[in-house]
Every structure is written in C-alpha cells, then in structure tokens.
Amino acid sequence: MQGLRIFSGVDSVKMELWVDSVYTSLDLRARVGQLIMPIIYPRVTDTELLLARLKKEQWGGILFQKGMLADQRTLTIRLQQASPTPLLIALDGEWGLYMRLKDAPQYPRNRGLGDAGDLKLIEAYGAEVARQCQLMGIHINFAPVVDVNINPKNPVIGSRSFGTSPQHVAACALAYARGLEMGGVLSVAKHFPGHGDTHEDSHKTLPIVSASKARMKAVELFPFKEYFASGFGGVMTAHLSVPSYDASGRASSLSKPITTTLLREEMGFRGLVFTDALEMKGAQTGAVSSVAVAALKAGNDILLGPAQPAQALDEILEAQARGELTDDEIEEKCRRVLSFKYALILCKAKGGVEAEVVKDKIWTPEEAQLRARLQQAAKATTTDIDPTARTKAMRMKQVKAKSGKR
C-alpha cells in the first residue's frame, strides 16, 4: 500500500505476516464475508439477533445507520468481541456523526463551509470528526463528497457538495480528508465518477451523466484525481450511467470499464473501493443475475449495504464455484481489506471509550468552540440548506398559498 497516507508508519513486514496469518485461518466463506458490509440500525434490543447474523454471515465490517451514540458504541463493543476478525466500523458522516446519530454535535453542511473557504478550519473540522470517530470505535468515514454540483436541479447532492468549481471542491475536500486521516480515520471520496451533474437521485433510479470524456476529466474527475494524487485511501463508486466511459448503460458501480479501467488503471487509485449502498434503486436497474457478483467483477473491494447480505454471500460463493469469480480475485480483495484492518485497527492506539461516557467525551468545551467557528463561517451563506428540506419547504409554501395562509 505504498504511497497511501493511512499506511504511513505501518511496518509492512509485520502487516504482511498478520495478513498472511489471518487469511490462511479463514475458510472461503469467511474470506468472502470480509468483502461485505451490511447496513445495521444500532438498536441494543437487537443485539442477540445481530450476534447470530454475524456468526452466520461473517461480515468484514458494518455501516451503522440512524441511532444514538451510546447504543451504537454498546453494539460496536459487543460485535467486535464476538467477531474472530476485527470489524471495520464505518460512518456515513459527511457533516459529522450527527448525520446519523442524533445526540451528536451538529455541524454545517459542506456548501456553507465551501463558500466560506477557510481550508485550515475545514481541516480542523475533519480532525475533530476523526477524534469523535476514534471515541466511538469508527474506522472509516464515507466522506468527503467531492461531487462538483454544477447542476442546479440536482435533487440529491446540493449542499452536500463544497461548491461548483472543481478546483475549489478539490481544495476543500482534501482539507477535510487530511483532518480525518491525520486522526487515523479512513476518508472515502464519493461518488465516483461524479454525481454533481444529474437531475435524478440514484437512491430512486439510475441517473445518466451525459458529459463527454473531456468535460468529465476537467470537471467531475478533477477532484478525484487530486484526492488520489494526495494519497488518500478510500473511494466510493456511484450508481450512475456514464455513456462516455461505458456505453452499455450499466451502473458505474457495476462497470468494469469505469471501476477497473478508469479508476484503477488510468487514474492509478491504490486504495479501498466501496460500492454505494447496493440496496439503492440505481444498482438494481441493470439486467444482472446478481448485483453483488457484478460489483465484485467490476472491481469493487467492499459491497456496502446489499439488500440481503446472506443472499449476496451465497451468490458470490456460487459464482466462485462456477468460475465466474476466481480464487485469485477473491484473495486479492480479501488481502487488501485485511491490510486496511491492520493499519486502521491494530496499528492505532485504542481510543474507544465505554458507552456510558462516550457522549460526554464527544461534547467537550473545545468541540463547542470549533462548532461555533464552523457555524459562524457558514452563517453568511444561504446555501447551507438540505435539498430535501428545501423541497419540503417549497411544497409547504405552495399549500399555504393555496389555502390563503402565509
């Protein structure tokens, strides 16, 4: 993993010995399990059910969804204790833990901070999010968003983007990623190859990006190029149809020309490749027998959020048995995942705290001071608005207008 920041200071010889030891201890089912990351809601009442699922499905990691700080921390501890191989714990925290955990501190959205343009403040913000992640036992943040929001009708990116200029988006995203990875948390740039110029939502359908290769290289791909050149370690593939790179109409997350040829070979990305959630409609629109198998064949390392993780595991094993996926392909991906586990978990000082105190450890006077600075920086902008909330507000305004109310 030469050149990746997250491996700086990691003893490569010791890492390889550990990876070899763990890999040889796993049977084929467990090796495939390392490539699957289900989405889990952190409800303590579901602990026994989740422990049973973990034993059967042998996940490589977990993305926790909506919940509360103490509940997620409690489940993380229990599941880590039960897992033979350390679990990668991920956060979908574009604007911090609050995006998923509603008793965490709330920060401005990216566009407000992008408009303010204080890169040192954005880096400090990333470092604070990393500190909170470490307390929670979180190793990966699915951030920053590096989409360039050049389509004002985009229904899903909007204020999640740092702006409309590829150079400015890149500068802000790199600052946030530096803060995260200096704090020992893997950053994940999304949504490759660029979701900023769509007028549809990949949660609901398969959007089309009709730009030429030349335009994509200048706009959509520019922040990703800068991110890769800076040695950051994660990327998320989007569910987009991009005819200029794959005329088949297949989603980019399931496309070998995009996920392997463009991402790995042409752009030289050496890190960990995650799909966007495979339960999204954008991943379900193609004529493939198994989305999970197609995503691995395309070049992804980790399958995020399959609708049925146990079924995905069985489909991959069946594909391997009939030679559609080779042993070498599975081994390469599994070893890459294990290498990141060594760097992110075994080589980091244990920063996690008990569930009873995690909220107090997160809400500190220093955190409050930084939060105030971030809110002040974004205060002068009018773009720090959730596009969904904006749509709801417009609908409410229309309803009130029709009823004569203001």
N, C-alpha and C positions, 0 to 999 in steps of 0.2 A: 504493500500500500504506500509505496514511496511517493512523496510529494503531497500527501493529504495531511492537513493540519492536525486532525484528530489523532494521528499516529505519531505526532512529534513527541520524542522522548520515550516511545514504546520500544522495548527490547525485542527486536524482530525474531531473534533466535528463540527466546522464551515463548514468544507468541506462537511461533510455528510448532514448537513442542506441545503447547497446550492445545492448539487446534488439532494437531495430529491425534493426540490422546483422546480428545472428546469425539472427534469424527469417527475414529475406529470403534469407539464404545457404543455408537448409535447404530441401530438397525435401519433398514431402508425407510420404514415408516417414520421413524423419528427424524431421519435426515430430511425427508420431505416436509415434515412438520415444522422444521426450522424456517421454512420459506413462507409460512402462513401466519398472518397477524389479524386475528378477528377483532371486531369492534365490540366492546363489552361495556355495559352500563354498571357503574360501581355501586351496587346495592348490597350491603352487608348481608341482607336476608337471603341472597342468592349464593352465599359462599360455598355451601356443600355442593350445589349443582355445578358451580364453576370448577371446583376441585375435581369433580367427576369428569367433566368435559376435558379439562387439562390432561388428566391421566389418559383418556382415550385418544384425544386429538393431537397431543404433544406439540402445542404451539411453540413457535420460536419467539413470539412476542405478543403484546396486547396494545391496542389503542383503546383507552378508556374514553367513554363518551360523556354525556352530561351527568353531573352529580355534585357531591360536596367533598371538600378537602379531606376530612378525617375518614370518610367512608372509602375513598379511593386509596388512601395511604394504608388503611387496615387491610383491604383486599390485596394490595400490592405485596405487603409483607407475607400474608398467608400463601399467596400463589407462588411467590419466589421460594418460600420454604418448601413447597411441595414439588417444585419443578427440578428434575435431575440436572437440567442445563439452565443456566441463568436466562431469565426472560428479558428481552428488550421491551422497555415500557415507553410508549410514545404518547405525545401530546399534540393535539391539533390546536396550537396556541398562537395564532397569528398576532393577536393582541393580548398575549399573556394567558395565564391559567384561567382567568375569568371567562374566556371564550367558551370553556366547557365546565368550569367549576365555579358556581355562583356565589360562593363565600370567599373568593379570592379577590385581590385588588383589581379594579377596573382601569384600563388604560385607553388612550385614544386609538382610533383606527389609523392604519398606515397613511392614508392620504393626508390627514391633518398634519402628521409628523413630516411627511414628504414635502408638503407645501412650506412648512417651517424651515426645513433644510439644514437643521443642526446635526451634522453627522456624528459629532462626539456624543451628543445627547442620545442619539439613536443607538450608538454602540453601548453606552452605559445602560440603556434600556434592555438591550439584548443580554448584557451581563447580569442584570437583576432578574430577568426571567430565568436565566440559567441557574442562578442561586436558588430560586424557588423550586425549579425542577429538581435540583440535587436534594433538597429537603424532602421532596415527595418521592424520590427514587425513580425519577423520569430521566431517560437517557437520550430521547430523540424529540425534537420539536419540528412538526411539519410546517416550517416557516424558514425563510421569508417567502412571501408572494413576490415573484419577480415578473409577473404579467404586466405588460405595458397597456394601460387602459385607454386605448385610442378610440374605442367605440362608445360614444355617449349613451347608446341604447343597451349597453351590456347589462344583462339582468343579474349577474352573479358575481362579477369582480368588483366594479365600482370602487368604493373607498377601501377595499382590501388591498388595492394597488397603491404604490408610493407616488404614482403620477402618470403623465402622458409622454414623457421623454425617456427613451431607452437609456440614455446616459445617466439621467438623474435617478431613475428607478434602480439601475445597477449600483450607483454610489450608495444609496440609502440601504438597499438590500445587503450589500457587502458589509456595511457598518453593523447592521443588526446581526448578521451571521458571525462576524468577528466576536461580538459580545457573547453570543451563545457558545461558540466553540472554544473561546478562551476560558469559559466557565465549565468546560468539559461536557457540553451537551451538543449532540449532532444536529446541525442545521440541514434542512431539506428544502431546496429551491423548487417552487412549483408555479405553474402547472405546465410541464414541458410538452410540446414545443412553444406554448404561449396561448393563453386563453383570453387575452385582452381585447381582441377584435372579433368578438362573437356577439350575436344578438339573441342567442339561446343559451339555456342553462344545461350543462352536462349532467346534472342530477336528474333531469327530466327527459332529455333526448340527446342525440348525437349532433352537436353543433358543427358547422363547417367553417373552416378558416380558408378563405379563397385566395389569399395572398400568394404572390409569386415567390420563388426561392430568394430572389434578390431582395424583395421587400422584407421577407422573414429574417434574412441574415442581418439586415440593417436595423430592424425593429424588434420583433419577437425574440430572436435568438441572441441578440446582443447581451442582455443581462446574464443569460445562462453562460455565454462564452466567458464573460468577466468572472463569474462565480467559479466556473471550473478552473480557470487560469489561476485563481487565488487559492486553490487547494481545499475548497470546502467539500464536505464528504457525502452529501445526500441529494437526491433529486427525485421528484415525483412526476410520473408520466400521466398525462391528461387523457380523458375520453373525448377526442376531437377527430373529425375527419379533415385531413390536410392533403388535398389532391396534389399539390406541388411536390410533395415528398412521397406520397403513396396514393396512386390513382385508384386503388381497389375500393376505397370508401371505408375501409376497416378503421376502427378507432386507433388513434396513435398509441394507446396503451397496449394494444394487441398487434401492433405493426412492427415487424422486424426491420423494414426499411427505415423506420423512424427511431425505434428504441435501441436497435443494434447498429445499423449502418450509420445513421446520423449522429445519435447520442454517443455511442461508444467509439466508433471507428473514425468518423470525420471530426467530431468535437473533442475526442480524447478523454471522455469522462471515465475516471477510475474508481469512483466510489460506489455507494449502495443505491440501487434503483428500486423505488417503491412504486406500485401502481396507485392511482387514486382508488377510492373505495369501489370494489368490483360489484357491489350491490346497486350502484348508480345505473340509471337507465342508459346513459351514454355507453356503458360497457356491454349492454345487453342487446344492442340493436343489430349486431352483425350475425351472419349465418355461420356460427362456430358451434361445434358439439359440446365444447367445454371452454368457458371463459378462462378458468384457472389454467388449463393446459396452454391455451393460446397466449396468455400473458407471459408464461414462463418461456415458451418458444420464441416470443418476440424479443426477450432479453431482460425482462424484469427479474429482480432478485427476491423481492418480498411481495406477496399478494396481500394487499390490505383489504380487509372487510369483505371477503366473499359472503354472499347471501347465506350459504350453507357451508361452513368451514369443513365439517366432517365429509360432506359430499365432494368438496374440492380436493381433499386429501385422497379420497378413493379414486377420483378421476385421474389424478396425477399418477398414482400407482398403476392404474390400468394402462395409461399412456406409456409409462416406462416399460411395462411388461410386453407391450406390442411393438416397442422400439420407436415410438413417436417422440419420446423424450429419452435421451441416452443417459447412462450412468455418469458419464463424464460431465454432462450439463448439470445434472443434479449435484454432483460433487463440487464443481466449481462454485455454484451459488451457495451451497451449504458452507463451504470453507470460507467464503467471503463474509457471510453472516457471522460465523464464529469468530473471525478476525475482528470484526467490529465489536462483538461482545467482549472480547478480551480488552480492547482499547477503551471501551466506554464503561465497562463494569469492573473487571478485575484490576485494571491499572489506575482506577480513580479511588481517591480516599472516600471511605464510606460516609456520605453526608446525610443519609436519610435519618429521620427522627421518628419517634413514636407518634402514633396518630393523635394522641391526646394533646400534644403540644405543637403539632405542625402548623396550625393556624396562627398561633402566637408567634412562632418563629418566622412566618412569612410576613405578617403585618408588623413591621418594625418602624421606628421613627425615621430611619434612613430611607426605607422604602417609601414612606409617606412624603418625604422631601422630594425624592425623584419623581413620584407620581404627580406632585404639584407642578414641578417643572415641565413635565410632559404635557399636562393638561393646559398649562399656560401657553406653551409653544403652539399647541394646536387650536387654542381658543380663538385666534383671529381668523381662522379659516372657516368656510361654510361647507367644506366638502367632507367633513368627518361624520358622514351620515351612512347608516346601514341602508343599502339599496332596497332591501325588503321593507324596512321601516318607512322609507321614503314612499314606496308604492302604497303601503297601507295608509299612510297619512294623506296621500292624494285621493285615495278612494273615500276616506272619511270626509274629506273636504267636499268631494262631489256629492256624497249622500246628504251632508248638511246643507249644501247649496240647493239641492232639490227639495229639501224639506223646509227651506226658509231659515235654517239655523246657521250660525256663524261659528 
